[in-house]
Amino acid sequence: MSFAVTAKPSVSASPAVEFRSVEKRYGQGPIILDAFSLSAAHGDFIALIGPSGCGKSTLLKLVAGLSPVSRGELIFSTSSASNRLADATISSSASSRDDLAYVFQEPTLLPWLTVAKNVALPLNLRAVPSAQRTALVRDALELVGLTPRADYYPRQLSGGQKMRVSIARALVLSPQILLLDEPFGALDEMTRDHLNEELLAIRERLRWTAFFVTHSVAEAVFLANRIIIMSANPGRLHREIRVDLPYPRTPATRRDPAYHRLVDEVSQLLRSIEDLATV
């Protein structure tokens, strides 16, 4: 069976991303993902959680086009809703995944560039005109609360501020799909909680579709409307949990008994996967 990556026309009822029996292996190596099927609606915030080696980061790479599907289909459709940071249209002759951005675990900022110039990098690569670039960078920095630090260098920032720059750089092209691979994993709990709240506040405004890899059950429950629990060797979709907690989510959400019940439920499911792996 051959693989295919298909771009669909803009239809509001169509999923933003759809995996159809996707399999992934590298060369002749073992299967990393097996028969993975998932449909992500426009505006979904999907948390991917599971043991190490279950293929969470591989899924992001497939969506980003950094690695091809081995078997099955990966289908995209484009939302007609505009979520531009500024009143401007960015044209590009690049691939059909120009509306996608990736936030990695490390901020990967260029130390010799200021905050504003780091955020502007994707715009420079696409030769966006100067006035338009300035407006987009300004709005992206405002979204993440870093306007006063636009002229700072990475060495002058805290870990949380560096990650805000990385998020601003991802958002500057107004993606419809945002991929986040444990972006807050290296931060202390207080900073992580605060950035989780900021990320959801940005989502309320821009309404992108998110795939968020995390090892933190509490983080997954706080952020997502859908949690995908994966098993390993090979990676499969073990269980999906719908998170019915209302948005916007605030510090009060973490005190909600329903939140704690969901954290316990997901934690127990993860433990059951680990117990099966040791049998």
C-alpha positions, 0 to 999 in steps of 0.5 A: 500500500502506498502512502499519500499526503493530500491537500483538500480544499477549504471546507469548514466541516473537513478535519484540519488533519486526518491520519488514516491507518498511518504507518511509519518506519525508518528504512528497514527498521522496526515500525514506529507507528502502526495503523494510526488513525485520528481526525483533528477538527479545526481549532482542536487542541490535542495533547499527545501523551504516552511512554517514551518511544511511542511515536509522539514526536514522530507524529509531529514530524509527519504533520510538519512534512519533515518525514514521509508516511510509510503507509496510509494517508495523511490528509490536510484541509485549510480553514477559511477563517482568517487568523492573521496577526496583522491586516496583511496577506503573506504570499509564498510559493512554498509547500502546502504546509506554509500554514504550519509552525513548529515549537521545539523543546529548546527555544533555538534562538540565535544569540547574536540577534535581538528578540525582535530579529529572532521573531522576524526570521521566518518573515525574512526567509519569505522576503516579506516587505519591511513594513509588513514585517515590522507590523507582524513582529510587533503584534507577535511580541505583544501576544506573548508579552515581550514588547518591552524586551524587543531589543534584548538579546537571548542572554538577557532573558529567562528560560520562560522568556526565551520560550515566549520568543520561540512561540512568537516566532512560530506565530508570526506567520499566523499558522493554522496548525501549531505543533509543540514538542514538549516546549515547557518541559525544561521549565519550573512548575510555576513558569510552566503553569503560567505559560500554559495559561498564556498559550490558551489565551493566545489560542482564544484569539487565533484559533489554530489547531494544536498538537502538543506533546507532553509527559505531564498529565496535569499539563495535558488535561489543563490545555487540551480538549482531546488527549490521545494516550499512546502505547509503544512498540509500536506506537498505537492510539491506545485511548482518547479522552475528551476533556469537557472542562470549559475554556477559558482555563484559569488557575481556578481550573486546577482547583476544579474536582473535575480537573483532578478526576481527569488527571487521575483517569489519564494517570491510571491509563498510563500506568496500565500501559506501563504495566502491560509493557513489563508483562 
